[in-house]
Amino acid sequence: MTTNTKKALQGGEFLIRDSDPQDIFIPEEFNEEQHMIAQTCVEFLQQEVWPILDRIDAQEDGLMPKLMDKAGELGLLGISVPEAYGGFGKDFVTGMLVTEKTGAGHSFSVAMAAHTGIGTLPILYYGNDAQRAKYIPKLATGEWKASYCLTEPGAGSDANSGKTKAVLTGDGKHYLLTGQKMWITNAGFADLFTVFAKVVDPTTGEADPNLSAFIVEKEFGGITLNPEEHKMGIKGSSTRQVFFNDCKVPVENLLSERGNGFKIAVNILNIGRIKLAGATLGGAKETVDRAVQYANEREQFGRPISSFGAIRQKLADMAVYAYVTESALYRCSRDMELAIEALKAEGADHAKALLKGVEQYAAEAAIMKVAGSECLDYIVDEGVQIYGGMGYSAESPVERAYRDSRINRIFEGTNEINRMLTVDMLLKRAMKGQLDLLGPAQAVAAELTGIPDMPEPDDSLLGGEKRMVANFKKAVLMVAGGAAQKLGLDLAKHQETLMHIADMVIDTYLAESVLLRTLKLAEIQGVGGKGSEGGAAVAEQFAMCQLYVHDAADRIHKYAKEAVNNFADGDEQRAMLMGAKRFTKNTNLNTAELRKLVAKKMIAEGKYCY
């Protein structure tokens, strides 16, 4: 178990409150048990998955279910399931670690994540005692495989517009489900489906406004499947359309309450989003490993290509992105865990505590989904480039990684939807009085009209980066506050502006996360004194922190300018553009030397080593 007596920031509070490095959890703090669990995951992939990736992608009959069975025997499918239902009952951070380590499993990781996440969690968190007792033990061991049926041909991002209907039989004992679902992961071998449908009044034919959810066993009948979809990537995962034709579901298999399905879907997606970030991080790290190894082995002009500056820059940037994403992932996971534990202490049962705890950080979950999927996409693209022509060959490992990565920007809500949700959820928390954005935003607006202060230089460790991150928050509050004041309720219609604000928020969250991690690591290593070198023990981590924060300043300046130009004019526009420049002020940095430092250590160790 990870321990922390500090109270985490509430969801979204990172924008208006400072965090102390000691208040966050960093991966360097994993305990011995967590390292052992992680090693089990790695060995499983090495022994059972990676040697047969071609067979998996060919969807060899029965192969994926057998792999799931083996994972179940090792306990990997029940890590986060309470012991009372046959699982290990581990905490949220440990569950995230398993997600990360198995995330390098290509199509297998998709099947496993769908089973343990959206397949199992709706029943675990919303099922009644009888439903949990009947189904969760079978899912925790892998005896039964699970699937999740939400998306329809006409209902993707707008999930609540689904047309699948459920009609109560005359004797009141069953619902008859009729409808079509598509893009259903694990459909080809699932024993159990969580199906979302609208209950229809049999006399009037009128459907409920909101979805309901049902636990549907394959053996209930009335279920047919289309052939497997032919996909760009994750070819080994089962993806089919599922048709329900008067599928007879006992009334006791209604999940939660009638009309509560959309809420279930939204809350499960919150968990799915941050879990996806964990899985993509695992894939990203594995790709960096492959790229470093290939760069060391491939020789041109009489020496390994890892000795060339252009390749070292690529390797360093890949490492920076992975290190930063990991920093934010485990910061957020631990904050969620603290919220869960606090709710339990107040008397909430495990399921309700977890849902409420994660829901509080819904904006951060959306941030991490975007960050993780785009981190992986960047890294696999650069991985192919480092491999050169060989990277385009199906014989190379990075070719599969490149194709498999692309779906992640669509899974669990597209990245565009998640960007807009990030801002929307922060503003909603503010309107509910859960997050005081107005006061800090007004303070920043007042600062714009005052005389700029000239703060004393901060010669503490990463002092310049601390100042920059604090100013990033001011930039976000300035632009978001100005947009909300100017556009009011119409802000939701200005998607371009929302996307720019979201990008500012994402970069700010990641920049602060890597700063806090690096400072905490320095303290653990006993690094002190003035300047920002950080000592030999953490020199590379300091370099990665500096590289990200300084690059983020340029990006945030660009996003801020474009957003301000979208909604402001006249003196207001000029003042805010000056503010954007002031709040993203950068310092000179020898980025080439910092990247060489980061790459050199990886090249020497032959892997991602941070």
VENBELKA-V213797 format. One record per pair of residues at least 6 apart in sequence whose ideal C-beta (glycine too) atoms are under 6 Angstrom apart, sorted by the first residue. I is the first residue (numbers start at 1). J is the second residue. If there is no record, write none. Layout:
I J
I J
//
This chain:
1 91
2 25
2 93
6 23
8 335
8 338
9 17
11 360
11 361
11 363
12 363
12 426
12 429
12 435
15 473
15 476
16 440
19 516
21 516
21 519
21 520
24 331
24 516
25 330
25 334
26 517
26 520
27 326
27 330
28 521
34 94
34 97
38 97
38 101
41 98
41 101
41 102
42 101
45 105
48 70
49 105
49 108
56 107
56 236
57 235
57 236
64 111
65 189
67 108
68 142
68 145
69 142
71 77
72 141
72 142
75 88
77 116
77 142
78 87
78 88
78 140
79 88
79 90
79 95
79 98
80 95
81 87
81 140
82 89
82 350
83 89
85 136
85 137
85 140
86 137
86 140
86 141
87 140
91 337
92 333
92 336
92 337
93 333
93 334
93 337
96 278
96 333
99 275
99 278
99 279
100 278
100 281
100 282
101 282
102 109
102 112
103 109
103 279
103 282
103 283
104 282
104 283
104 286
106 404
107 234
107 236
107 237
109 279
110 234
110 237
111 186
111 237
113 279
114 185
114 186
115 145
115 146
117 272
117 275
118 148
118 268
118 272
119 146
119 147
119 148
120 139
120 146
121 268
122 194
122 264
122 268
123 131
123 135
124 136
125 351
125 355
126 255
126 256
126 264
138 144
139 146
144 191
144 192
145 186
145 189
145 190
145 191
146 192
147 184
147 186
147 187
147 190
147 193
148 194
149 181
149 184
149 193
149 195
149 242
150 159
150 196
150 265
151 182
151 183
152 162
152 181
153 182
155 161
155 162
157 417
159 265
160 211
160 262
163 179
164 179
164 197
165 178
165 197
165 198
165 200
166 175
166 177
166 197
166 199
167 176
167 200
167 202
168 175
173 251
174 248
174 250
175 249
176 246
177 197
177 244
177 247
177 249
178 244
178 245
178 246
179 244
180 243
181 242
182 241
184 240
184 242
185 237
185 239
186 238
187 225
187 238
187 240
187 242
188 238
188 240
191 218
192 217
193 216
195 214
195 216
196 211
196 213
196 261
198 207
198 208
198 211
199 208
199 212
199 258
200 207
208 259
210 259
210 262
211 261
211 262
212 258
212 259
212 261
213 255
213 261
213 264
214 249
214 253
214 254
215 253
215 255
216 249
220 247
220 248
222 245
222 246
222 247
223 247
224 243
225 240
225 242
226 240
226 241
228 240
229 239
232 403
233 403
233 404
233 406
233 407
234 404
234 407
267 355
267 359
269 412
270 358
270 359
270 362
270 365
271 358
272 412
273 365
273 366
273 369
273 412
274 365
274 368
276 369
276 411
276 412
277 329
277 368
277 369
277 372
280 372
280 373
280 376
280 408
281 325
281 326
281 329
281 372
283 376
284 322
284 375
284 376
284 379
285 322
285 608
287 379
287 380
287 383
287 401
288 318
288 322
288 608
289 607
289 608
290 397
290 398
291 383
291 386
292 602
292 606
292 607
293 606
294 387
295 305
295 306
295 311
295 386
296 304
296 306
296 606
298 305
305 311
306 603
312 596
312 599
313 595
314 382
314 386
315 599
315 602
316 595
316 598
316 599
318 379
318 382
319 598
320 544
320 547
320 548
321 375
321 378
323 544
323 610
324 510
324 514
324 548
325 371
325 372
325 375
327 513
327 514
327 517
328 510
328 513
329 368
331 513
332 364
332 368
336 357
336 358
336 361
339 357
339 360
340 353
340 354
340 357
343 353
343 356
343 357
344 353
362 425
363 422
363 425
363 426
366 418
366 421
366 422
367 422
367 506
367 509
369 412
369 418
370 415
370 418
371 506
371 510
373 408
373 409
376 405
377 405
380 401
380 402
380 405
383 398
384 391
384 398
384 402
387 396
387 398
390 396
391 398
409 415
419 499
419 502
420 498
422 502
422 505
423 498
423 501
423 502
429 435
430 437
440 477
441 477
441 481
444 474
444 477
444 478
448 575
448 579
458 467
459 530
461 522
462 532
464 587
465 515
465 549
468 549
468 553
469 511
469 512
469 515
471 583
472 508
472 556
473 508
474 583
475 556
475 560
475 583
476 504
476 505
476 508
478 579
479 501
479 560
479 563
480 501
482 576
483 491
483 497
483 567
484 491
486 567
487 494
487 567
497 563
497 566
497 567
500 559
500 562
500 563
501 563
503 559
504 556
504 559
507 552
507 555
507 556
511 549
511 552
514 545
514 548
515 545
518 541
518 545
521 538
521 541
522 534
522 538
525 537
525 538
527 534
527 535
527 537
527 538
534 542
540 597
540 598
540 601
543 594
543 597
543 598
544 598
547 594
550 586
550 589
553 584
553 586
556 584
557 580
557 584
560 580
561 580
564 576
564 577
568 576
602 609
//
